[in-house]
Amino acid sequence: MKKRNQMAVARYVESIIKEIENIPQTMESLYLFLKAHYSQEICAYFFDEDGKRKKQSYHELFRQAEYLGSHMNSIFSKIESTQPIALKYRNSPEWPALFFGILMSNHPVLLLDAKLPEENTNNLLKQANAGSIICNESETYLVPSYRLSDLKKSTPKEPVTWNDEIMFCSSGTTGAAKIMVFDGKAIFGQIISAKMVANETSDIIYEGSLRNFAMIPFHHIFGFVAVFLWYSTLGKTLVYPASNATKDLLYAIKKGECDHIYSVPLLWDGIAQTVERTFSLKKPKIQNLFHKMISYNLGEISKKEAGIASFSFFQNIVRNRILGNKPVFCISGGGYLSKETLRLINGLGYPLYNGYGMTEIGVTSVELSPDVKTRLLGSIGKPFFGVNYQLHEGELEVQCRSMHIASIVNGVRESFPRDQYLKTGDIAEKIDDRWYIRGRKKDVIINNDGENIYPDEIEYYFKEISLIKNCVAFGVTEGHKEHIVLIIELTQSPREEVLFKVKEELTNINNKLSSSKKVSEFAISSSSLPLANSMKIKRGEVKKLYLENPDSFLYFDKKRRINYEENISFDGYDHEEVNEILNEIRRTFSDNLSLPIDQISDDAIWDSDLGGDSMSYISMIADLDEHFQVDIPEDKYGKVGSVKGFTKLILELRHGKK
């Protein structure tokens, strides 16, 4: 890692921030500042279809922004200046130009997730009273939509007045949409809040070349502030991956020679688990060297004890297989970061720091200590310049100059004073001069002894199972007792051998947990778990589905009754064919349940009447698929449970009916 003069770096950062403090705090002034200071510097690296690295200078960015701004000023001239123009666009070199172009056309910019479903998008457009939308795709929305190529077809009209508002959104679920409004003063407050960061570390920002990985979507406050805003203000380079596919992410990090990688825990957990699994398959000698390398980099053993594992030659080989050897500063934000992941990533030699922020307040703190042992404590550091933290009944409250100025809920705009403290909903703790987030107040599970259990921690224990893609934990109250439920999403179809292995691993891990943290019920989601802003699982939405429609899940026990559709009719089907299928399915039930065939009636339910469980249910379905040469859809799993029900389903599949 390159050694830098700490005092020189601090002076460099302070000089730029001081200049920014002395200009009008508007988005137009920020743009003019960038234009005056950066021209030939590289603004972006990106990759063409052949994987060849391309570049864009700041001069090219400014030229494109002004070109697009003049065309937007013409296209949107009849839209009221108070109405936002939505930007639903994936991270790319065009994103900053479109962002500034909208503001140049004298309209607020409404930032939307590029992957947001049409229904959610329309809901947010309606709530914000948007006048139009710029997007990647050619979908039809409630308001006129434009693609980049469409904007260039209009007659340009030079911009005169800039707008100064930026709007960030929730996921847009109907009835739950929330929009946060920021002005230029709040954005400047966010930039200025980083005034003192270089006093603690010379790696987060420094003079000269610096390449930051542009993975976190810019519509998200973390991506907007920590990747786009801070580093563009300092004239640094953003590296854009071709897509969010794992191979494209790793390719961009290495080929783009990224110095900084900022992401959510989902990425860091995934890297940590993949590395652990990869080395668990190596020969014992290599495994031993790997664990020595981790311990050495964490200061747990000496260079002599580590031996060859301490040599740069060995460490470079390991890192070249992961993220390369360039990263010098990594941040995790947007959710719970486990101590295990923090330990492994830092042990690989990638300095991973924990940060904190919210849509309402921006990014307000990051652990900045260069001491790895301090980083491993999981602190979110100390509040940035101009940020104040306080606790009220264990909940973190924040006041800062980067505070949103208003919120829009159900189409109603309400102002928020900058000097007011915001209740974050996060349970926090201050130890010495550092702050720690313990969990979300609404998600905390309180056991019979009054102990607080945090779902994020529970989830991490089970994420290491290779067949689990995602999982989400929550508490459910039954009587006077609250127990823990874990919903899992598998990487494979829930066939018998998969379920057997998963159940075995779940049980082994659960048995090692303390009684207060044991999971009472495991369930399998037959569809992908919903993500908020493509980054965090929507715990509340999954819990609601579990409580209101439990038959949407598969279970390892017999507690849940399979949802069987009554009054099934075979009208219109051949009588002999119906009887043939009924008899064969009854035999299949008998074989899988080890029950006499005469004890299985046509209407008996698999679990509640016949004593079957989810694993034997999946085995039975596999037998039916093979015998009848059909492929029973996964969305039918758990919803059909009798001989009669499966007979009707087989007939529908065989004859192409729904």
N, C-alpha and C positions, 0 to 999 in steps of 0.2 A: 504494500500500500504506500502510495506516495506521501512523503512527509511535507507538510505545509507550515508556513510561518503563521501561527495562530493570530498574532497581533495584526499582521498584514491583511489577513482575510477579514478580520473584524473591522478594520478601517475601510476596506473595500465595500463591505456591505453597508456600513453606517453612512458612507459618503453618498451612495445611491439613494438610500432611504431618506436621508436629509434633504436631498434635492426633490424627492417626491413629496415630502411634507410641505414644501414651499410653493407648490403649484396648485391651481384650483382642483378641488377633489371631485372631478366629474369623469365620466367614461371618455368623453372627447379629449380631455387633457391627458388622460393616460395613453390614449392612442397617439397623440401628438408627441408625447414624451418618448414612446417607443420609436416612432419614426425619426425623431431627431437624434437618437442615440445609436440605433442599430440599422445597418444597411446591408453590408456585405456579409455579416455573420450568418451562419447557417441556422435557419429557423426549424427545419424539419428534415428528417430522413424517413423514407418510406420504400416500399418494395413493389416492383412490377410483377407481372404474371410469371416471369421466369426467375423470380427471386433476386433480381439484380437491384442493388441499392441505388436509390435516386435521392436527390436533395433539392431543397427549396431554400432560398435566402429570405431574410426579412424584407428586403427590397421587393422581392416577388410577391410576398404576402401582402404588403401594403398596396402594391399596384392592383392585385386581385381584389382586395377588400374595397378599394375605391371604385373599381370597375363595377363590381356587383352592387355596391351601395348606390351608384348612380342609376342602375337599372331598377333596383328595388324602389328607389325614390319615385320613379315613374310609375311602376306597377301598383304600388301601395298608396299612391297620392290621394285616392278617394276614401281610404280607410281612416277613421278617426285616429289621431295621434295617441290617444289614450288606450287604443286597442292593441294588444300585443300581436306580434308575428311569431308563430311557433317555429322552433328549429328542432326537427326530429331527424337527427343525422348522426351517424356513427363517427367515432374519432377518425380524423383524416386531416391531411394538410389543408383541405378546403374548409374545415369546420371554423377555424379562427376568422377566416375571411368572411364567411357567411354571418358569423356572430357580430363582427364589427359592422358589416354591411347593413344588417337590420337596424342597429342603433343609429347608423348614419341616415337611414330613411325616416328618422324621427318616430320610431315605434319601439315600445318595450320589447325585449326578446323573452319568449317563453321557452325554456329548455326542457325538452322531452326525451325520454328513453327511446332510442332508435328501434328497440325490440318491443315497444309497448303495443299490445293488441289494439285493434281498431276501436272496439267499444270503449276501452279505457282512454284512448286518445281523444275520441269525440267528447267524452265526459269532461276531460280537462280543458279542451278547447271551449266548451260551453261555459264551464265555471269561470274561466279567465276572460270570457267575452273576446276571444281571439278573432282577428280579422282575416287571417290566412295562415298557411302552414308551408314550410319548406321541408322536404323529406327526401330520403333515398329512393323509396318505392313509389309506385304509381297508383296507390290506393286512393279511393274516393272518401273524403271526409265531409264533415258538416260545413266546412269553410273551403274556399278555393285552395287547391294545393299546387305547388310548383316544385319541379326538380331543378337541379342546377342548370341543365341545358335550357329549360324554359325561361329562366331569368334573363338569359343572354339575348332573347329574341325581341325584347322591348326596346323602345327608343330611350336612351339614357337621359337623365335629368339630374344635373349636379346637385348634391345635397347641400342644404343650408343650415338646418338645425338638427342637432343630435338629441336623441332621447337618452335618459340616464337610468333606466330601470331594467333589472334582470330578475326573472322569475324562475324559481326552482320548485319542483313538484314532488308530491308523493306518487305512488304507483297508479293512482287514478281509479281505484275500484269505486264503482258507483256508490254514492252516499258517504264515501270516506276520503274524497279528494281534498288535498290541502296544498295550497300554493303559498310560497314565501317570497316576498318582494324585497329586493335590495336596491339601493341607489349607489351612485358613484362614491359618496362619502363612506358608506359601509364597505365597499370594495377597497377603497384606499386604506380604511382601518385594518382590513385583513392583510394588506401588503405591509403596512407599517408595523403590525403586530410581530412581524418576523425580525424586527430591528435588532434584538439582542441574541438571536440564535447562534451567530458566529462566535459569541463569547464563550460558548461551551464546547463547540466542535468546529473544526475547520473543514469537515467533510460534507455537511449538508448544503453548503453553497460556497463557491470560491471563484476567483478570477480565472479567466481562460476557458478552455473547452470543458463543457459539461453536458452529458447526454442523459436525458430523463425519459424513461419508458412510458409512453402514452397509452397505457392499457385501461386504466379506470375511466369509464365514460365521463365526458366533460359535462353532461347534464347533471351529474352527481356532485354534490358540494365538495367532496374529497378530491375528485378528479379535477374539478374546476379550479379549486384553490391551490392544492399541493402540487399539481402537475402543470396545468396550463398557466394560471395567474402568476404565481411566484416566479417561475422560471422564465416565462416570457418577459416579465418585467425586468429581469436581469439579463435578457438577451441570450438565453441558453437554447439548446437544441432539444427538440422532442422527437422521439423515435416511434413511429407508428407501425404496429404489426399489420400484416395483410388481413388477418382475422383473429378471432379469439380461440381458434383451435389450438390445442396444446403445442403441436409441432410448429405452428406459425408464431406463437408467442416466444418459444425458446429460440427459434431461428432469428427473430427480430432482436432479441436481447443480445445474442452472440454476434450476429452480423452487424448490428447497429452499434456494437461496443458500448452498451449502456452502463453508465456509472451509477445511476440511481434507479431503483425499482420500488415503486409505491403500489401497494395493492391491499385488498381485503384479506381477512384470515383464510377465506376459502382457498386462495391460491397458495398461501404459505403452508396451510395444513396439507394440501394436496402434494406439494413438493416434499414435505417432511415424510409423509406416509409412503410416497413412491420410493424415496431414497432408502428408507428403512426396509421396505420389502425387497428392493433390489439387492442390498448388501446381505440380507438374511439368506439369500440363495447362493452367496459366494462361499468359497472354501473357508474353513475356520481361520486360517492364517490371514486372509484378506479381511474377514470380519473383525478380527482382533486389531489389525492395523487401522481399520476405519474407526473403531471405537476409541482407540488411542488418539487418533487425530482429533476427534471431537473433544475428548478430555483435555488434550494439550491446548487447543485453541480457546478453551474455557478457563484455562489456568488451574486445572485440577491436578495435573501431573507435570513433572519437569520435562525439559527437553531430553534429558538422559533417559527418563522412563519411557518417553514416547518413541525414542529411537528414530527409525526411518519415517515413522508417521509424522514427525515434525518437519521433515525435509520439504522444501518448496516443490521439489520434483514430484513427490508423491501427492502433495496437496493439490498441485496444479492439474494432475491427471484426474483426480476425483472431481474437482470443480469444473473442468472442461466438459465433463459428462452431464453437468447440471445447468448452471447459468453462466459458465465461463469464469474468467478471472478479473473482469473489469469492475463489477459492482463494489462500491465503497460505502454506499448508504442506502438502506432499505427501510421502508416504513410500513407497518401494518395498521390499518384503521378501519372503522366502520363496524366493529364487532369484537366479540371476545377472542382473544389470542391466548391459546393454552401455553402453559409453561413448558410443556414437552416440545411444542413446535418452536417456541422462542429459543429453547436450548439447542435443538438440532440445527436450525438455520444459522445461528451464531457460531455453533461448533464447526460448521462447514467453512467458516471464514467469511460469511456474508453478514456484516453488522446489521442486525434487524432491530429496529426501534419501534416502540408502541406509541400510537398517537390517539388523539381524541378530538371529536368535533360533532356537529349536528347541522342539519339543513338550516335551522333557525339562526345559528351563530357562526357558522363556518368552522375552520380548524382553529382550536384554541390552545392546544398544548401538544408537545411531543417529548418523549424521553430523549435527551440529547447527550447523555453521558458516554464518553468514549470508553469507559470502564465496563467490560463485558459483564462482570458480576452484578453491577448496578442494573444493567439492561435486563438481566435474567429475573429480576424481581417483578417484572411485569408492570412497572409504573407507567403512567401517561405523562410523567415529568412535571414541570412547573408551568403555571399559566404564562402565556406569552405577554409581551409588553402591551399594556392597556387592557388586559383581561383580568377579571376578578372572579375567584371561586369562593363559594361558601356552602355550608351544609345546613339543611333544615330537616330534622328528624331522619337523618341518614341520606337524604336526597341531595344530589348536587344541584346547585343553582349557579347560573353564570350571568355575568354582566360584562359587556365588551363594546368597543367602538365598531366592531364588524357585525353587530346585531342587525337582523332583518328589520325593516321599517314598517312592514305591514304583512298581514296574512289574508288570504282569500279562502273562505270556507263556504261551500254551497253558494258560490257566486257573490257572497257578501265580503267586502273589504273592511278590515279593521286595523287601525294603526297600532304600532307597538313602540313605546318610548325607548330611546336608546339607553337611558339611564336606569331602566327597570331590570331586575333580575329575572331570568327565565328559569322555570322549573324544568329540568331536563328529563325527569323520570328515571334517571340512573342512580343506583345506590353506589355511593363512593366513600372513600376513606382517605384521610391524610395522615401519613406517617413521616415524621420529621418535616422536610420541606417538599416532599413529593406526594403526588395524588395517585390513587388506585381506583379503578372502576370494578365493582363487584358483581354487577348485574342490573337488569332492568327491573324497576320497582313493580310493574304490573305482572312480570313473569316469575317473580320469586315464589318458590314453593316452600311453605312453612310446615315442617313436620310436627308430630305430636309433642315433641319436646320444645317446640318454639324455635328450632334452628332454621336459619335461612339456607335453602338449597337453590343454587343457580343453574338453570337449564343448560346454559352454554357449557358448563363444566361436565355435566352428565353426557351431553352429546359427544364431547371429545373422547371420552372413554371408549366409545363404540365405533368411532370413525376409522379406527385402525383396521377394522375388518375389511379385507380386500373385496368382498362381494357387496359391500354397502357403498352406494354412490353418495347418498346424503341421508341425514337423519335429523329429527327435531323432537325435543323433549318438552313436556309441559305437565303441570299438576292438575289433577282432577279430584274434586271433593266428593266423597261418598259418605253420607252420614256426618260424623264429626272428624273424619280422617281424610287427609289429602295424600293421594298416592301419585307416583310418577309413571307416566306413559311415554313410551318412545316409539315414534312412527319412523319406519325406515323405507328408503327407496333403494332397490337392488340394482346392481349393474347388469344382471341377467334375468331371464324369465324365471318365475318362481317354480321351477321343476323340483321334483322330489329330492334329488341329490343336492341341489342348491339349498333348499330349505333345511335339509338335515344338517349341512355344514354350518349354515348361518345360525341356526338354533343352538348348535353345540358351542360356537364361539361366543354368542350372546350370553349363554348361560355361564360359561367359564369366566367371562369378564364380570358379569353381574355378581357372581359368588365372591369375588375378591373385593367388592365395594363394601363400605360400612353400611350397617342396616338403614341408616337415614338416607343413603343415596342409592339404594337398590331400586331398580325399575320393577314395577308391579306388573306391567303389561307391555308386551311388544306387539306391534301391528305392522303389516306391510302395505304400503301404498301401491295401488295398481297403476298409478300414473305419476308423472314427475311432480315432485313437491314444488309448490309455487314460490317464486323468488320475488322479493321486493327490489326494484331497480336492478334486477339481474345479479344481485349480490348477496342478499341474505334471505333465508327461508322465512316466509310469513307464518310465524308461529301461531298467531291468533286465528288466522284463516284455517290452518290445519286442525287446530283444537276445536273450532266451531264445527267443522265437518265431522270430526270424531264424535262430538256430542250429539249432533243433530242427525247424522246419517252414518252410524257405525258400520253398516253393512257395505260401506265403500271400501273397507279394508279387509285384508286376510289376517287371520290370527293363528298363533301357535297353540292355543288352548281351545277349550270347548265352550267358552263362556258366551260367545256370540252366536246367535241363531242366524243361519243362512237365510237370506231373503228369498223365499220361494213364492213364485207367482201362482195364486190359486185360480181355480176355475179354468184350467187349461182344456182347450178343445182341439180335437183332431179332425174336425170337419174339413172335407176337401182332400184328405189324404187317403191313400189306399189302405184298407183295413188290414190286409195281410202284412204289408210293409210296416205298419204301426206295431202290430203284435211282435213281429220279428225283432224290431229295434227294442221294444220294451223288454223282451226276454233276454236279449244280449246285454243290455245295460244292467238288468237285475243281476245277471251272472257276474258282471264286472264289479258291481257293488259288493256282492258276496265275496269275491276273491280278495278285494282290498280291505274289507272290514272283518274278514274271517268269521262271517255269520252264515248260518244256514239260509239257503235261498228262499225257503218258504216263510222266513221271518221278515222279508223285505217287501213291504207293500208298495204300490205305485206312488202313494202320496207321502210315504215316510221321508222325513227330512234328515239329510246326511249327518248333521252334528247333534241336534237336539233329540231326534228320535232314534237314530241308529248308533250314536256314540262316536262318530268319526271326528277327526281333527283336520286342520289345514294341510298337514303333510300328506296324510293318506288321501285327502281330497285331490291334491295335485297329482298324485300317483294315479288315481282313478281317471282323471282327465287325460293324462298321457296315454293310458290304455285305450280310452275311447278314440282319441286322435288316430292312434295306430290302427285300430280295428276298422273304423269307419272311413279312414283315409280323409279326415277333415282336419281343420285347424281351429279349434274352439278359441274365439277371441279372448284376450286377457280381461277385457271389460265385462265379461260374463262370469269371471271367477268370483265365487262367493255369492252370486245373485241367483244361481240355479242350484237346487239342492235335492231334488227327488228324481226317481226313475222317470216319472211322467214329465217332469220339467226338462230333463236331458233328452228324452225322446223327442219332444217338440223342437228342441234346439237342433238336434241332429237332422231332423226332417227339414227345418228351415235352411240349414247350411247345405244339405244335399240338393235341395230344389231351388236354391238361390233366392230365398225369401228372407225378409228381415223379421 
